[in-house]
Amino acid sequence: MKIVLIGKNGQLGSELRQVLPALGEMIALGRDELDVLDYLAIQKTLIELQPGLIINASAYTEVDLAETQIDLAEKINAQAPGIMAEIAHKTNAVFIHYSTDYVFDGKKHTPYSETDLTHPLNVYGKSKLKGEENIKQAGDVYLILRTSWIYSLRGNSFVNKVLRWSRGNKILKIVSDQISNPTWARALAEITTQAIATNKSNPLDIFRERSGIYHLAGSGYTSRYEWAKQILANDPKRTEQLVQTIEPVSSDEFPTPAMRPLFSALNCEKFTETFGLHMPSWENALRKAMSESYV
Ligand SMILES: NC(=O)c1ccc[n+]([C@@H]2O[C@H](COP(=O)([O-])OP(=O)(O)OC[C@H]3O[C@@H](n4cnc5c(N)ncnc54)[C@H](OP(=O)(O)O)[C@@H]3O)[C@@H](O)[C@H]2O)c1
């Protein structure tokens, strides 16, 4: 199977790039090879390469900046995925795309399932929801995997931020009223690959039957405050921490340009029932991620 991965350098893209070659020939494209703002280039590249599977890990993910870069967020998160889905349809390819828990307003008190009403609070969430709608309209055989709170030990993830803050501060204030599922990018990349691997013999027909939206995030959910405490507890270089106190605070204490849903945990049962696979608990994944990253 020929696979085209778009967005190979992001948190998730970097992990997908490591595991997808197990499935067949992979052509991984970063912004330099394919700028998704160039819609003609998307069409030309995908039509030339004729992959059986297109995976889009590219996105505009600057949630606060999106409030003022509305057009850019819309082009990358809404228009570009629609075009990818359209080409996938025309060329008989399966299209896999990632969306977000921020399509919800966070007013629920139990984990969101795929049938719950969407109501994004910010520009990023609105642009991602439009992306979903464009894929549904243009696409044929697609999986839209809604995930949440992705982290990797590379780059500027929440995990790395907490580690950095812990080296420079005696007191850390972390919001305790935002709740969702921390999701290790590697675990998400691996489960995506497993879902494809088990259906590799005839992906187009099998994924056609299973086409749709799925929630897929680390098992269990927690607050940013509890997550930060676990990050510090799992830090293999704990002796470098200056921090003595970690204080729970409300989101009101840290106003941000973009509103965020307070409770956006995702219920991932549909994915497990359909594919027979489930994500590791967020605690186990974090432990593994933090031990491996220092090896
Ligand atoms: N991060 C989260 O907490 C989170 C939560 C829920 C859902 N998601 C979704 O999960 C997916 C993966 O997220 P992530 O955390 O891996 O994102 P990320 O680390 O921000 O990576 C996004 C990638 O998209 C690329 N990109 C942006 N604009 C582009 C353009 N014009 N042309 C080509 N590539 C472009 C970036 O390229 P450069 O490397 O060149 O900048 C980057 O490599 C996204 O769909 C995101 O919306 C993320």
The ligand as an SDF file (V2000), in Angstrom:
LIG
                    3D

 48 52  0  0  0  0  0  0  0  0999 V2000
   -2.0630   19.4900   19.8860 N   0  0  0  0  0  0  0  0  0  0  0  0
   -3.2050   19.1780   20.4940 C   0  0  0  0  0  0  0  0  0  0  0  0
   -3.3400   19.2810   21.7020 O   0  0  0  0  0  0  0  0  0  0  0  0
   -4.3790   18.6810   19.6720 C   0  0  0  0  0  0  0  0  0  0  0  0
   -5.5910   18.4310   20.3340 C   0  0  0  0  0  0  0  0  0  0  0  0
   -6.6690   17.9510   19.5920 C   0  0  0  0  0  0  0  0  0  0  0  0
   -6.5390   17.7300   18.2320 C   0  0  0  0  0  0  0  0  0  0  0  0
   -5.3640   18.0000   17.6100 N   0  0  0  0  0  0  0  0  0  0  0  0
   -5.2730   17.7570   16.1690 C   0  0  0  0  0  0  0  0  0  0  0  0
   -4.3460   16.6960   15.9630 O   0  0  0  0  0  0  0  0  0  0  0  0
   -3.6260   16.9030   14.7520 C   0  0  0  0  0  0  0  0  0  0  0  0
   -2.1330   16.8700   15.0150 C   0  0  0  0  0  0  0  0  0  0  0  0
   -1.8130   17.8930   15.9440 O   0  0  0  0  0  0  0  0  0  0  0  0
   -0.2900   18.1890   16.4040 P   0  0  0  0  0  0  0  0  0  0  0  0
   -0.3330   18.5110   17.8630 O   0  0  0  0  0  0  0  0  0  0  0  0
    0.6040   17.1300   15.9140 O   0  0  0  0  0  0  0  0  0  0  0  0
   -0.0380   19.5470   15.6140 O   0  0  0  0  0  0  0  0  0  0  0  0
    1.3390   20.3220   15.4180 P   0  0  0  0  0  0  0  0  0  0  0  0
    2.4200   19.7320   16.2420 O   0  0  0  0  0  0  0  0  0  0  0  0
    1.0420   21.7730   15.5620 O   0  0  0  0  0  0  0  0  0  0  0  0
    1.6800   20.0150   13.8980 O   0  0  0  0  0  0  0  0  0  0  0  0
    0.9780   20.5810   12.8640 C   0  0  0  0  0  0  0  0  0  0  0  0
    1.8010   20.4210   11.6130 C   0  0  0  0  0  0  0  0  0  0  0  0
    1.0580   21.0690   10.5560 O   0  0  0  0  0  0  0  0  0  0  0  0
    2.0110   21.6880    9.7430 C   0  0  0  0  0  0  0  0  0  0  0  0
    1.4510   22.7870    8.9830 N   0  0  0  0  0  0  0  0  0  0  0  0
    0.8710   23.9320    9.4270 C   0  0  0  0  0  0  0  0  0  0  0  0
    0.5780   24.7320    8.4030 N   0  0  0  0  0  0  0  0  0  0  0  0
    0.9740   24.0790    7.2810 C   0  0  0  0  0  0  0  0  0  0  0  0
    0.9400   24.3920    5.9020 C   0  0  0  0  0  0  0  0  0  0  0  0
    0.4450   25.5510    5.4620 N   0  0  0  0  0  0  0  0  0  0  0  0
    1.4060   23.4880    5.0170 N   0  0  0  0  0  0  0  0  0  0  0  0
    1.9180   22.3080    5.4520 C   0  0  0  0  0  0  0  0  0  0  0  0
    1.9900   21.9520    6.7420 N   0  0  0  0  0  0  0  0  0  0  0  0
    1.5260   22.8470    7.6440 C   0  0  0  0  0  0  0  0  0  0  0  0
    3.0780   22.2280   10.6780 C   0  0  0  0  0  0  0  0  0  0  0  0
    4.2230   22.4440    9.9070 O   0  0  0  0  0  0  0  0  0  0  0  0
    5.5580   23.1060   10.5010 P   0  0  0  0  0  0  0  0  0  0  0  0
    6.1860   22.0170   11.3150 O   0  0  0  0  0  0  0  0  0  0  0  0
    6.3210   23.4740    9.2930 O   0  0  0  0  0  0  0  0  0  0  0  0
    5.0880   24.2890   11.2950 O   0  0  0  0  0  0  0  0  0  0  0  0
    3.1850   21.1060   11.6890 C   0  0  0  0  0  0  0  0  0  0  0  0
    4.1960   20.2000   11.3250 O   0  0  0  0  0  0  0  0  0  0  0  0
   -4.1550   18.2200   14.1780 C   0  0  0  0  0  0  0  0  0  0  0  0
   -5.1890   17.9460   13.2760 O   0  0  0  0  0  0  0  0  0  0  0  0
   -4.7290   18.9410   15.3810 C   0  0  0  0  0  0  0  0  0  0  0  0
   -5.7450   19.8500   15.0260 O   0  0  0  0  0  0  0  0  0  0  0  0
   -4.2700   18.4630   18.3090 C   0  0  0  0  0  0  0  0  0  0  0  0
  1  2  1  0
  2  3  2  0
  2  4  1  0
  4  5  1  0
  4 48  2  0
  5  6  2  0
  6  7  1  0
  7  8  2  0
  8  9  1  0
  8 48  1  0
  9 10  1  0
  9 46  1  0
 10 11  1  0
 11 12  1  0
 11 44  1  0
 12 13  1  0
 13 14  1  0
 14 15  2  0
 14 16  1  0
 14 17  1  0
 17 18  1  0
 18 19  2  0
 18 20  1  0
 18 21  1  0
 21 22  1  0
 22 23  1  0
 23 24  1  0
 23 42  1  0
 24 25  1  0
 25 26  1  0
 25 36  1  0
 26 27  1  0
 26 35  1  0
 27 28  2  0
 28 29  1  0
 29 30  1  0
 29 35  2  0
 30 31  1  0
 30 32  2  0
 32 33  1  0
 33 34  2  0
 34 35  1  0
 36 37  1  0
 36 42  1  0
 37 38  1  0
 38 39  2  0
 38 40  1  0
 38 41  1  0
 42 43  1  0
 44 45  1  0
 44 46  1  0
 46 47  1  0
M  CHG  2   8   1  16  -1
M  END
$$$$
